[in-house]
Amino acid sequence: LPGTPHPPATHQGKDRAVITELTQPLKDLDWNDTPRVEEATTKILNAFADDRGLLRRVVRAVPGDEHLCELAEHYDILDKLVFHDDPAGWRLRLHIFLPGYFDRPHNHRWTYSSRILRGSYQHTLYGLDDDLDENTDVADLQPYLVRTEKAGDGYTLHHRMIHAAVAEPHTVSLIVRGPAMKDRFLVADRNTGKAWWQYGAAKESKEQAAKKRMTAAQVDSALRGLADLQLI
């Protein structure tokens, strides 16, 4: 936050040690084994959700870390803040759902676990992506489960699951995002009936990456919003 000093180096060192200890179960984890991922990530999500002092310090340290700032992404209806990027390929991050947020059915490049810190969203599951491609008839996608994820709820989603969400404004979720299992994922739009592939950072142009990268001002604005919501 502007005018707020970064956490002292002593705190940062201790917090990194805490993250190392908390995330030890993720070492050599099979991210295709959804039950094991759920078991390993639940304790991590609970630790940050229950210890808001720890969450506050690690998130407020983001502006002082050039690498983490480069990973922060801003979209018109969603902000993503990464507060730990592990060499093994997995990340810890916050998702901030902005007013007007709606989602299109899509799969993911990675398996992830989520814990809702504030707000809620309607979560729709459509089944596995076995036959999903750019020629998919979006109208044929069948919702198999519709539920409301609310503050305190958590779940783990395999990267092959197709899902979508419609969020209340300023819903915030804590994410353990696994390493990428594939180069691309598919997004489908029910309104237009079209579907298209989206690619990870390794296959993006510099222009595409720069377009979604958060500026320093946007990172500060996101932190102010989280503070106003009394989350950090």
Buried (B, 14 or more C-beta within 10 A) or exposed (E): EEEEEBBEEEBBEBBEEBBEEBBEBBEEBEBEEBEBBBBBBBEBBBBBBEEEEBBBBBBBBBBEBEEBBBBBBBEEBBBBBBBBBBEEBBBBBBBBBBEEBEBBBBBBBBBBBBBBBBBBBBBBBBBEBEEBEEEBEBEEBEEEEEEEBEBEBBBBBBBBBBBBBBBBEBBBBBBBBBBBBEEEBBBBEEEEEEBEEEBEEEEBEEEEEEEBBBEEEBBBBBBBBBBEBEBB
